[in-house]
Amino acid sequence: MDIKLDPSRDDLPLMANTSHILVKHYVLDLDVDFESQIIDGTLVLFLESGNRSRKKSGSTEEACRSESNEACEFRKPEPCHVPVADTRTSLSQMGYSDFAICGKGERDTSGKDGNHDNQEQTYGISSSKHCCDTGNHGSEDFLLVLDCCDLSVLRVEEVDVAAVPGIEKFTRSPKLTVVSELRNQIVRELVALPADHWREQLDYYARCSLAPGCGELLFDTDTWSLQIRKTGAQTATAFPHAIRIRYRTKPQGRSVTWTSDQSGRPCVYTMGSPINNRALFPCQEPPVAMSTWQATVRAAASFVVLMSGENSAKPTQLREGCSSWHYYVTMPMPASTFTIAVGPWTEVKPETCSPSDLAAERSLSLSEADFRCAGICGHMEYPCRFQNPSATTQEIIPHRVFAPESLAGACQETLLQLLSPCLSAAHAVLGTHPFSRLDVLIVPANFPSLGMASPHIVFLSQSTLAGGSHLCGTRLCHEIAHAWFGLAIGARDWTEEWLSEGFATHLEDVFWAKAQQLAPHEAQEQQELRASLRWRRLQDESRNSPEQLQVLRPNKEKTGHVSDSGSSVIKHGLNPEKVFMQVHYLKGYFLLRFLARRLGDDTYFSFLRKFVHTFHGQLILSQDFLQMLLENIPEEKRLGLSVESIFRDWLECPGLPQVAKWKRVNRRPRKRKRRGTEEAFEKVRHRWCELVVKHKYTTAYKTVERFLQEDQAMGIYLYGELMVSEDARQQQLARQCFQLTKEQMDRCSAQVVAEMLF
């Protein structure tokens, strides 16, 4: 299925056929080369065929449908020469020295004919009668479809997991004589290991990933996907369950950004691209494809590799000038949450360690036995912190702070002091931290947002440091809240962003008030002021943005629906305007504020803790939250509330929510202490620049210029103000600033600004 879409305006396709086969674990082995701006290496996938795997026609027809009538050409595989006789004997005789470690630390020298690129305009997979015919009496091969974009795929092969020493324990059926069936049984047993065997499981994943290949697989790419098949494997069950992909990224790939940090040194990081991680590695993007991963990344010894991983990795020196870093996760997550940042980061350490910090560090040494389930969780099995007595009482998880060298001092003064109280406040409100540790990185100036949360790591914009403790603290609380809403509990349909951003926006106020240890009346005043600011922002956005982008549940009754193969599209997912809209944050926030007031804060947050305990580790739709909430509201407090009425009034209509009582947040708050005015500081610098533009205060134009260059996370809106003024000098200022920063901007930001200016 080669979906032809306008790459800047249309929906984002999710191509993976997840209804038939799922990736359960990724093993990445990568080299980062700053000179060529390429990441290359291997990716090993461990697969599990689903209940619908035998319905081959669905996956094949979905993946093979195209407007083109031309047959695509798959690479021909080399024959697989594996002795069938006495396989069990050969297992015990095979040693690690026999392994051919594919591509580890080496440059690929294959010719152009072995390099399949994702092209912007290319042919697709044609109808199944052409491309999927194996020559075996017209029968069709099963097709594995992965989301893939802006990658050069060099080789795909089956992995001979049966060659791993000690793997006999996973071969329960001695009657199996077909080697391919034996390999698949090994992988099935490996992915099914219980949670308290997670260390053993990770070890075998790593060892299997180094096993030799046993034959190349046919593959091809189109604009949005990588398709792989094995001749004669006609179902997902028969398809190889362990495959290795040799590939490399492209410098212009949209999943990672190559740039310089604030100290002028090179770095690369994932910045939350609209296409997610498909230009970093071939993967299954649909959120239902929950998987674990482990990654080994090599880079020059002067660089630090940070990643979404449970362990606080330390570098291993491989040779002079080169280090290796290894991370892993045991909690299944969507592949879109995988994050990496490689740069000359400086770790910012506290001058003295508090007792709570020392206690947090000691909590890292948890045994496998600690994760044996003591109760019932609704998610798939993994080492769950909610079932670990030590973890449930841990108020402050271990944490580290990294930054460019030039910002280490600012982090020492502000950010580092805020982490412990903010983490403690979050635990007081929601309970168990879903993740065992946290790294916080101040990212380069071209980062287009104030922050981004991923498992075990948070990115913060340098702009948060300039606003004092209030801007830094509130944004830190927002990203910490995503550990529960957005990560541990994810949206099953990505169009329902409010389930992540609305919750984080609502919780940031609660966390921050508790972190500051405010009295109840002070907390209420602070939250009323922030509600007033948000209401005005929502009004502005409602007046100045397309109505179709203001709907929180745009798919309505089709929310969560996918095709028979599991493929789908994300409505407006590639629209660059959507990246800068805040309607999902603000409208979602006001809905939750409305519900909290209807129940009363004590009742609402007691329910929220119950909801988190019920749904952590799972994906939800809006109705899952709303139905459980309404079941917990006493009849006298419902006052006509229903899931349908909330859909109608809040989630499925554009514009402002038609609830009259919200008008009262526009009232001027009573005179406040200095603490309250500081809370609004995050808007002061931006508002000052707006006033400079509005009143043509030329003396302060340098301030506007500096803001646009140093605060790219907040400055994009100013370009619009400068151009709307129709003042020649201001328009020249906008164009000059854009010329200076466009090469460092992320693609979406640069595109939106360019449309404003030219």
N, C-alpha and C positions, 0 to 999 in steps of 0.2 A: 504494500500500500504506500505509494509515493504521493503524499499529500502536498500539493502545490499551494503554498500560502505566501502572502506578502510577509517577508521576514520582519517587518517593522510594525505591522498594524494588526495582524490577525491572531487567531487562537494558536496556542502552543500544542502541538501534537505529542501525545504519549504513545509510542508505537509498540512497546513491549507486549508480547502475548502472555501476560501474567496469569490468565485463566487456565493455561495449560501447563506451564512450567515456571518455577520460581527459583531465583538465585537465593540460596540460604547463607552463603558466605563468600566474601571476596578476599583474595590474597594479592596485594599489590607489591611489586618490587620495582622501584623507580629510581632513575637518575635525574637530577635537576641540573641543567646546563645553562648558566646565565649568559654565556657568550652567544649561543645560538638561540636562546630563549625557547628552549624545548625541554619537555619532560618526556622521557622515553623509558621503556621497560616492558614488563610483562604483567598480565592480570590473569589470575586463575579463578575460575568460577566453579563453585560447588552447587549443583542443581538438585532440585526435588520436583518430580513430576506430580501434578495435582490430580484431583479426582476426574477432571475433564480432559486429561491428557489423551485419552483414546479417541476423542472427537477431533480427529486430525483435520477434517475438512474445514472446521472453523478457523484454526490457526493458519492453515495453508492458504485458504481463500482470502482471509483478511490481509495476510502479509503479502500475498502475491498480486492483489488487485492493483491495477494501474491503468492510466489512460493510454499507455504505450502498448502497441501490439508487437513490438520487437522483443525477442527473447534475450534476456540478459545472460551474460557469460560468467559462470562461476569458475574460480580457480580449480584446476584438477588436483586432487590429492595424490600424495605418494602412497603406494600400497602399504598396508599395515602388516608387518612381519613380526608376529608374536607367537611363540610356540604354544599350542593348545594343550598338548599332552603334559600331564603331571605338573599343573600350575602350582599346586600347593607346595611341592618340593622346591620349585624355583623361587618362591617367596622368601623362604628362610635362607636361601643361599645368596640372595641379592644384598649387596652392601651399599652404603652411602657413596662409596668411591665409584660405583657404577653409574651414578646419576649424571645425566647431561643437564647441567644447570643452564637453562636457555636464556641467553642474553644478559646474564647478570654482570653488570658493570661494563658491558661491551657495546660498541657502536655497531648498529646494523649495517651491513654492506650489500643488502639485497638490491637488485635492480629495480627499475621503475615498474616492470611488469608485476612485481610482487607488492606494490604499494597501492592500496585501494583508498582513495581519498573520498571524504564526504564533499560533494560539490554543491554549490548554491543552486545550479540548474543542471539536473542530470536525469537520466532515464530512471524509471522505477523497476520494480520486479514485475514482470508481465504475468499474464494469466497462468494459472497453475498447469494447464495443459502444455505450456511451452517450457517454463523454467523448473518446474518441480517434478517433471517426469524423469524417472531414474533409468529408463530403458528396460525396466523389469516388468514387462507386460502392462505398461501404462500405470503402474501403481505410483503413489506420491510419497515423497519423503517429508518427514516432519521438519518444520522450519523454526529455529529459535530466532526470535527477533529481539534485538536490544536497542535501546535508545542510544544514539551515537551521532555526533555532529562535530565538524571541524577537527577530525582526527585522521591520521594516516594509519590504517590497519595493515600490518605487514605479513602476518602469518596467524593462522588459527589451527590448533591441533588438539587431539584427544590426549589426555594425561593418563599414563599407565600407573594408576594408584596401586595396582596389584603388585608392583615392584618394590613397594616400601617395606623395609625390614620390620617385622613385628605386626604387620597388618593382618596376619591370619586370624586374629581375634574378631575381626569384623566379617569373616566369611563363615556364616552360620550354616550354609547349605552346601555340604560336600558333594551333592549331586550335580551342582552346576559345572558343566563342561565347556560352555561357551564363555570365552574370556571376557567379552564385552558385558555379558550379564553379571559376571563375577565382579567386574569393576564397579558397575552400577550398584550392586548390592553393598559393596564396601562403603560407597558414598552414602547410601541410604542409612546404613548403620551408624556412620560417623556423624551425620547431621542430627540423628535421633538420640545422641548421648544425653543423659539427664543433666540438669543444671549443675549439680555438685561435681560433675566431671569436666568442668569448663577448661581447666588448665590442660588436661589430657587432650581434650578436643582441639584446642588451639595448637598444641604441639603437633598433633597428627595432621591438621590442616597445613601447617608449615612444611612438614616433611613430605606430604603428598604434593604440595605445590612445586617441590624440587624434583619430583619423579620425572623420568624421561618421557618424551612424547611417543605416541605409538600410531602415528599417521596423521597427516594433515586433513583438515575438514574444508569442504567447499564454503566459500563466503563471498559476500558482495555488500556494497554500501550504496545507499542513496542519500538524499539530503539530510534525512532525520534518523536513519537507522542503520544497523549492521544486521545482516541476515546470515545465518549459519545453518548448514545441513550436513548430514552424513548419509552417503549413498546406502540405501537399504534400510535405514532407520525410519520407519513409517509412523511411529507414535512417539509421544514425549517420554514414555516409559523406556523405549528402546534407544532413545537419543543418549549420547554420552553424558554422564552426570558430572564429569570433571573435564573442563576444557581450558586451554591456555591461549591467551591472545597476546601476540607481540604487536605493539603499537607505539606511536609517538604523537604528542600534541603538536599544534601549530602555534607559531608566535602570535597570530591574530585570533586564536581560539577564544571563544566568549565565556568560558567557564573560569579562567584564571586571568589575572592581570599582572603583567610584567611592568614594573615601575621603579622609582627610587623612593627611599624613605626620607624623612625630614632632615636627615644628616647627609643626604645626597648619595647614599649607597644603594646598590641594586637589591631588589626583593621581588617576590612573587606571592600572590595569595588569591584565594577564592573569595569573591566579593559579593556573592549572592546574586549571580546572573539570572535573568529570567529563564534561561535554558537550563539552569541548575548545573549538574556535574557531567552532562553528557559530552562536553568537549574536554573533560579531564580524563575520563575513562568510560568505555562502553558499559552500560548498566541498565537496570530496569528502573525507570523513573517513577512509574505510578506508585503512590504512597502505600498501596496494599503489599508491595514487594518489600516486606520488612526483612532485613538481613543484618548479619554481623560482618565485621571486617578486621583485617590486620594488614599493616603496611610497613614495609621497610623502604626508607628513602635515603639516598646518598646525595651528598652535596659537599662543596668545598668546606674545609674545616672551620673557616671563619663565619659560617652561617649556622643559625639555629633553626631547627625544624619543629614547628608546632603543629598539632593536629588534633582532631576530635578523637581522643583516645582515653581509656580509663587509667592508663599508667602515666606517670611523670617521667617520660623517656629521658635518658641520658645518652650522649653521643658515644659511639664506639669508633676508635680510630682504625681505619682499614689500611691505609698507606699514608705516606707523607702528604699532607694537604687535603685529605679526604676523610670524611666521617660518615657514619651510618646511624640512623635513628629508627627505632621500631616502636609502633603503637598498635593497640588492639582495643576492640570493644566487644562485650559479651551480651549487651542488650540490643535486640533486633530493632533497627531503625530504617526509615526510608533512605535510599542512596543519596537523595538530595541533601541530607543533613551532613554528609561527609565534608570536612573542611581542612584545608592545609594552608600554612603560611610559612614561607622560607625567607629568612633575611638575617641581617647582622643585628638581631635584637639583643638588647641588654636586659638581663633580669634585674628588676628593682626589688631589693630585699629590705625588710624592716631593720632599723638600727638595733632594735631589741625584740626578742620574741616573747609574746605574752603567754601566760599559762594555757589559755584557750587555744592559741596557735600550736603550741607544743602537743597538746592533747589531740588536736586534729591530725597532726603528722603521725602520731602513734597509731591512729585508727586505720592507717593504710595497710597494716599487716593483718588482713582478715583471711581466714582459712576458707577452703572450700566448704567445710562443714558448717561454717557460719551461714551459708546461703541455702541450707536445706529448708524447704518451705515449712513454716510453722502454722500456716493458715492457707486460705484459698485466695488466689488471684485470678482475674478473668483473662489474663493475657497468655500467650504462648510461653512455654517454659524457658526461663533464663535466670541467672543469679540475681534475684530481685532484692533491692535494698529495703523494700517495704516489708519483707519477711525476715529481715535481719535485725535482731534486738539492738545490736550496737549501732547500726546505721539509723534506726528510727529516732534515737535520742541524740544524735549528733547535730548540734545547732549550727556549727561552723565547719564546713568541709575544707580540706586542704586546698590552698589556693596560691597561685603565683601571678606576678605582674611582669609583663615584658613591654618594652617600648624602644623606639629609636634612641640612640645615645643622647641626642640633644633634648629629649623630653623626659629623661629619667628623673631629673630633679623635680619637675612638676608632678610626676606620678608619685614620687616620694612624699611630697607635701600634701597631696589631695587624695588621689585614687587609693593608694595603699591604706590610708587611714579609714576609708569608707567600707572596704570589703567585708571585714568581720561584722560590723553592726548591721549591714544590709543583709548578709547571709543569715545572721541570727534572727533578724526581723522576719525574713521569708519563712524560716522554719516555725516561728511562733504563729504565723498566720495559717500556713498550709500543712505543716508537719514534715514528714520525711523528705529530705533532699533526694530527688530521683537519681542524681549522678554523684559519683564518689569524690570528685575533685573538680577544680575550676582553674583554668588559665585565662587571664585577661590580657589582651594585646592592644596597644595603641597603634592603629594601622596608618598607612600613608595618607597624605592630604587629599588624594583623589578619591577616597572612599565616599560613596554617594549618600550615605546615611549617617545618623548619629550612633548607630550600633547595630550589631547582628549577633544572634545567639546560635550556637551549635552545641552538640553534645560535648561537654567538658571544656568548652572554650568560648569566650565572648570577644568580639571585636568592638572597640570603641573608637569613635572619631576623636582627633585631637581637639576638636571644637568643644568637647565636653570638659576639657581641662581649663579652658579659658573662662568658663562661667562660674568658677568657684565650686564649693562643695555642693551647692544645690543642683546645678545642672548636671554635674558628674554623678551625684547621688541618685537623682531621679532616674537618669538614664541607666545607671547600673542596676537599679531596682527593676526597671522595665525588662532588661535583658535577663536578669536572674529569674523573673517571673516566667519567662519562656521555658525554663527547665521543666516546669509543670505543664504549661499551656503553650503548645507549639512543638514540643519535643517529646516529653513523656506521654502526653495526650496530644495526638495530631489530628488534623482534619482529613477525613477520608476523601473529601473532594476539595481540591485546592482553591476552588472559587470561594469557599467559605473561610476566607482569611480572618474574618472577625473572631472566629473561634480561637485564634492565636493572638492577633493584635488587639482586639477589644479587651480580652482578659488581661493581657500584659499592661495595657494602658490603665485599666481600672485598678489593678493590683499595685502598680508602681506607687500610687498615692498612699495606699494603705501601708505598704512596706516602708516607704520613706518616712512617714509620720512615726512609725514604730522605731525605726532606726534612729531618729532624732530624739526619741523619748518625749514626744510632745504630750502635753495635757490634752484631754479629750476636746475641750473647746478650742484649743490652738489647732489641733489636727483638723477639726471641722472648718475652721476659718481658712486654713491653707487649702483644703480640698474644694471649698466653695470658690475661692479665687481661681484655682486651676480649672474648675468646671466652667466658670465664666469665660475664661480665655479660650477654652476648647469650643464652647458653644459659638463664639464669634468666628473662630476658625472654620467650624463646620458650616456656618452660614455663608462665609466667603466661598468655600469650596463648592457648595451647592449651587451658588449663583454662577460660578465660573468654570464649571466642568461639565462634560457630556453626561446626560442623564443615565445612559446605559452603564456608565462606570460608577454610579452611585448606589447600585443595588447590591446588597450584601449576599443575596442568594439568587444569582442571575439564572441558574438552571431550573429554579423552582422545583416542580414535582420530579424533574429528571436529575436532580442533584444526587451524585453518587453512582449514576448509571454508567456502565461501560459497554463496549461491544462484546460479542461472544468470545472474542480472543482475549479481551481485557484491555484493548487499546481504547483511547479516548482523546478528547481535546480539552485544554484549559481555556475557558472563555476569556478573551482579551489578554491572554497570557503573554503575548508579544507586543502589546501596545505600550510604547515607551511612556506615554502620559500616566499610565496606571502606576508605574513605579513611584511617582512623586505625589500620588494622591493619599490623603489620610482618612478617607471616609470609613474604611474598615476599622481603623483605630478609633475614630471619634464616635461614629454612630454605634459601633459595638460597645464602646465605653458607656455611652448614655443609656443604652438598653440595660446593661448590667447594673448601672447606678439606679435606674428605675426599679429593677427587680430587687436590689438590695434594700432599697427604701420601703418597698411594699412588704417585704418580710421582716425588716429590722436587721441591722448589721449582725447582731449576735446569731440570729437564726440563719441568716444567709451564709456567713462564713463557716458556721458549723456544718451546714449542708455542703459547702464547697469542699471541705476536708473529706466528707463522706464521698463526694463525687470523685475526687482525686483518687481515693483509695479503691474505688470501684473500677475506674476506667484507666488508670495508669498502665502504660505499655500497650495501649490500644488506639485505634483510629475511631473517630466519632463523626456524626453529622449533627446539625443544629438540633434536630428533634431528640437526639439522645440526651442532650443536656436539658432541654426545655421540658421534656416529659418527666424526667426524674425530679426536676425542680418543682413542677406543679404537683407531683405526687407528695411532695414534702411541705406544701403550703397548706395551712389550715383552710378549710372551706370559706370561713368568714373573711379571709384576706385575699382570696382569688379575685373577687369582684369582676367576674366575667372574663378573666384571663384564660386563654387557651393557646395551645400550640398554633392553631390556625390563625387566631387573632394577632399573635406576635409575628407570625410570618407575614400577614397582610400589612400590619401597621409599621413594622420595623425592618424586616429582612427582604421583602420582595417589591418594595417601591422605592423610587428615587426621592431625593429631597430630604427635608427635615422631618423627623418623627412628629406626627400630629398629636402630641401630648401637651396640653396647655400648661401643666405645672412646670414644664421646663423653662418657661419664659422668666420665671423668677430668678434663675441664675444670672440674668442680665442686670439685676439690681446691683447698685454700687455697694460693695461690702463696707462694713463699718471700719472706722479707723483702726489700723493694725500696728503691731510692733514692727520693728525693722526686719525681723525674721520673715514676715510675709512679703515685703517688697523685694527681698532678696530672692524669694521663691520665683518671682517672675523674671529674674535676670536672664534666663535663657532666651527671652524675647527682646531684651533691651538693645543688644548690639544690632540685631537684625532690624528692629524698629527704628533705631537711630539712622541706619543707612537708608531706610525707606523715606524718612523725613528729609534727609539730605537730598535725595533724588527729587522728592516732591517739591521742595522749596528751592531747588537749584542752588544749594549752599556750596559753592565751588571750593571754598576753603577746606571743606572736609571730603573732597572727592578722593583724596589719597586713602582715607579710611574705607571708603567703598571699594576702592581698588584692592586694598589689602584683604578686606573681608572676602571678596570674590576669589582671591588666590589662596588664602589660608583656610577658609571655612567652606570648602566645596560641599560639605554635607548639608549646609544651610543656605548657601549663597545662590543656588540655581534660580530661586524665585526672583532675586534682584535683577537678573538679566531681563526678565519680563517688564519690571518696573522701569528700567532704563530705556527700553525700546518703546514702551507705550507713551512715554513723555514726549516723543517726537522732537526732542531737543538734540541738535546735531552733535554737541559736545558730549552729551551723555551717551548717545549711541556710539560715538567713537570710543568712549571709555569702555563700553561693553565689548565692542569688537576687539579692542586691544587686549583686554583681560582674557578674552576667549582664545585669542591667538597664543597667548603665553601659557595657557593651561590646557588647551584641547588635547594635546598629545598625552597628558597625564590623566585626563578624565576617563571614566568608564564609558562604554559605548552608548548606553542609554542616555546618560546625562549630556554627552556631546551632541547626540542627535537632536535632543529636545532643544538645547540652546541654539544649535545651528539653525533650526527651523524658526526660532524667534528672531535671529539676527539677519538672516539672508533670504 
